[in-house]
């Protein structure tokens, strides 16, 4: 069995009511929702990494230019390196 850690989550009262109505366990419901979201993010990252790798192979010079531009925009908008 995995180790559980207690956290506090604040949600809109309507959402809380719906969770209580639908779920046997609020914790299990929230954990399942978080796991699902994390899985979608991981999957999206895999697809993005694959697409970036393909773009890099297809046009190395164009990719390097685009990558440098994105890094510059990130620096301008977020004050740091990409």
C-alpha angles and dihedrals in degrees: 000000000000123000112255125214123202117234132170120237123188117204137169112280091242091056091046090053092050092049091050090049095048104033131070088203123025090204093053091047093050093044091051091049092049092047090051092050092048091049091052090050092049091049092048090050091052091051092046093049090049093049092047091050091051092048091049091052094045096051113007095174095045090045092052090051093049091046091052091049092050090049090052092049091048090051092049095047102035103026098238146065119296 
